[in-house]
Amino acid sequence: VSKSCAGAMLLKKASDAVKDGDHIYALLRGIGVNNDGADKVGFYAPSVKGQAEVIQKVIDQTGIHPETIAYVEAHGTGTSLGD
């Protein structure tokens, strides 16, 4: 089933959001990007190894304990195979 949608996010420093009295829905603690190159399953399907490596990289960079992570967006091509 094909769908269309649009969304927007306002990113702000946490200190500014608190100062302005904004409702804080989530805090972005870290972000990472990688490309599997020739190791991936296909153009729209990255390898499990590549996704695990980038998640571990962000965990290491932020010092966050994995059990405290509430959400990970690991891939989002909008395809049946990729998602």
C-alpha positions in Angstrom: 0.0 0.0 0.0 1.6 3.3 -1.1 1.4 6.2 1.3 2.4 9.8 1.4 3.2 11.8 4.4 5.1 14.8 5.7 6.5 15.6 9.1 8.6 18.2 10.8 10.7 18.4 13.9 12.0 21.3 15.8 15.4 20.7 17.3 16.6 22.9 20.1 19.2 22.9 22.8 17.6 21.3 25.9 18.6 24.3 28.0 16.8 26.7 25.5 13.7 24.5 25.5 13.6 24.5 29.3 14.2 28.3 29.4 11.4 28.8 26.9 8.9 26.5 28.7 8.6 24.2 25.7 7.2 20.7 26.1 10.1 18.3 25.5 9.0 15.1 23.8 12.5 13.5 23.6 16.2 14.2 23.9 18.6 13.4 21.1 21.7 12.1 22.9 23.7 10.9 19.9 23.6 10.3 16.2 25.6 8.2 13.8 25.8 7.4 10.1 27.6 4.8 8.1 27.6 3.0 4.7 28.2 -0.7 4.3 29.6 -0.3 0.9 29.9 -3.7 -0.8 29.1 -5.5 2.4 25.4 -4.7 2.4 22.6 -7.1 1.2 21.5 -4.6 -1.5 21.0 -0.9 -2.1 18.0 -0.7 0.1 19.1 -3.3 2.7 22.1 -2.6 4.8 24.0 -5.4 6.6 23.3 -6.4 10.2 27.0 -6.0 10.8 27.0 -2.4 9.5 24.0 -1.4 11.6 25.5 -3.0 14.7 28.8 -1.2 14.2 27.2 2.3 13.9 24.9 1.7 16.9 28.0 0.6 19.0 29.9 3.6 17.7 27.2 6.0 19.0 27.0 4.2 22.3 30.8 4.5 22.7 30.8 8.2 21.7 27.9 9.2 24.1 28.7 6.9 27.0 25.0 6.0 27.2 24.2 2.6 28.7 22.4 0.5 26.1 19.7 -0.5 28.6 18.6 3.1 28.9 18.0 3.5 25.1 14.3 3.9 24.4 14.4 4.2 20.6 16.8 3.5 17.7 16.0 4.5 14.1 18.4 2.1 12.3 17.2 2.5 8.8 14.4 4.2 7.0 14.2 3.9 3.2 10.5 3.6 3.1 10.6 0.3 1.2 9.3 -3.2 2.2 12.8 -4.7 1.9 14.7 -1.9 3.6 12.3 -1.4 6.5 
